Amino acid sequence: MNTITLKVPQMNCSHCVSKITNFLQEVEGVQEIECLLPSKEVKVAFSLPASIEQIKEAIEDCGFEVE
C-alpha cells in the first residue's frame, strides 16, 4: 500500500471534505482518506490500480486545485 499527502488550499469546510472524500471513494484502489482542515491536506492510502495521477485528477474533478 502507498500513501500520499496532497495540499488542497481551497479545502476550508466540512462540505469540502465531504465532496473530496466522495470523489476519492470512486477511485478503485483507494483504501483510506483523511482530510486535515487545519493544514489543508488530504492523506490517501491506496494500492493498484489507483495511481497518484488518478487521485489528483479526482480532487481536481470536484473543483479543487492540488499543489
C-alpha positions as CSV (number, residue, x, y, z in Angstrom):
1,M,0.0,0.0,0.0
2,N,1.2,3.5,-0.8
3,T,0.4,6.8,0.9
4,I,0.4,10.3,-0.5
5,T,-0.3,13.7,1.2
6,L,-1.6,16.4,-1.1
7,K,-2.0,20.1,-0.3
8,V,-5.5,21.4,-1.2
9,P,-5.5,25.1,-0.4
10,Q,-9.2,25.7,-1.2
11,M,-10.4,23.0,1.2
12,N,-11.8,25.0,4.2
13,C,-15.0,23.4,5.5
14,S,-16.8,20.1,6.2
15,H,-18.7,20.4,2.9
16,C,-15.3,20.5,1.0
17,V,-14.1,17.4,3.0
18,S,-17.3,15.5,2.2
19,K,-17.1,16.4,-1.5
20,I,-13.4,15.4,-1.8
21,T,-14.0,12.2,0.1
22,N,-16.9,11.2,-2.1
23,F,-14.9,11.7,-5.3
24,L,-11.9,9.8,-3.9
25,Q,-14.0,6.9,-2.9
26,E,-14.9,6.4,-6.5
27,V,-11.2,5.7,-7.4
28,E,-10.6,2.0,-7.5
29,G,-7.8,1.1,-5.1
30,V,-8.2,4.0,-2.7
31,Q,-8.4,2.5,0.8
32,E,-8.1,5.3,3.3
33,I,-8.8,9.0,3.1
34,E,-8.0,11.6,5.8
35,C,-8.8,15.2,5.2
36,L,-7.0,17.6,7.6
37,L,-8.7,21.0,7.5
38,P,-6.2,23.0,9.7
39,S,-3.3,22.1,7.3
40,K,-5.5,21.9,4.2
41,E,-4.0,18.4,3.4
42,V,-5.5,15.2,2.1
43,K,-3.8,12.0,3.0
44,V,-4.7,9.0,0.8
45,A,-3.7,5.4,1.3
46,F,-4.0,3.4,-2.0
47,S,-2.9,0.4,-3.9
48,L,-3.1,-0.7,-7.6
49,P,-4.9,0.1,-9.8
50,A,-5.1,3.6,-8.3
51,S,-2.3,6.0,-9.2
52,I,-1.2,9.4,-7.8
53,E,-2.4,11.0,-11.1
54,Q,-5.9,9.4,-10.7
55,I,-6.1,10.7,-7.1
56,K,-5.1,14.2,-8.1
57,E,-7.5,14.1,-11.0
58,A,-10.4,13.1,-8.7
59,I,-9.7,16.1,-6.4
60,E,-9.5,18.4,-9.4
61,D,-12.7,17.0,-10.9
62,C,-14.6,18.1,-7.9
63,G,-13.4,21.6,-8.3
64,F,-10.3,21.9,-6.1
65,E,-6.7,22.7,-7.0
66,V,-3.9,20.3,-5.9
67,E,-0.5,21.6,-5.0
